[in-house]
Amino acid sequence: MCFGKFALSGAGGRYYKNTMNQIAPAFPRIAVAAVVAVGFSMAVALAFAGWLQHGAAIFLALSENGLSLCF
């Protein structure tokens, strides 16, 4: 019996997906996504920590340079 992409085999009702004969990717997508998410989180954490430590100096430098453009 065939139901679209799935075929019923045996009395136990196990399903066979027709795409199971493809070669698996070298790196699973979930692992790559996890590494990207961790890297992005670390970059955001470092930027936030830098802003906490140097935020006042950055704000003053930006405001001084902005005011110097007006005069």
ZIKAJO-V5284 format. One record per residue. N is the residue number from 1. D_LAST is the distance of its C-alpha to the last C-alpha in whole Angstrom. Layout:
N/D_LAST + N/D_LAST
This chain:
1/82 + 2/78 + 3/75 + 4/72 + 5/71 + 6/73 + 7/77 + 8/79 + 9/81 + 10/84 + 11/86 + 12/83 + 13/80 + 14/78 + 15/75 + 16/75 + 17/71 + 18/72 + 19/69 + 20/70 + 21/71 + 22/67 + 23/66 + 24/64 + 25/60 + 26/60 + 27/57 + 28/57 + 29/54 + 30/54 + 31/54 + 32/51 + 33/49 + 34/50 + 35/48 + 36/45 + 37/45 + 38/45 + 39/42 + 40/40 + 41/41 + 42/40 + 43/37 + 44/36 + 45/37 + 46/35 + 47/32 + 48/32 + 49/34 + 50/31 + 51/28 + 52/30 + 53/30 + 54/27 + 55/25 + 56/23 + 57/22 + 58/21 + 59/19 + 60/17 + 61/16 + 62/15 + 63/13 + 64/11 + 65/10 + 66/10 + 67/7 + 68/6 + 69/6 + 70/4 + 71/0
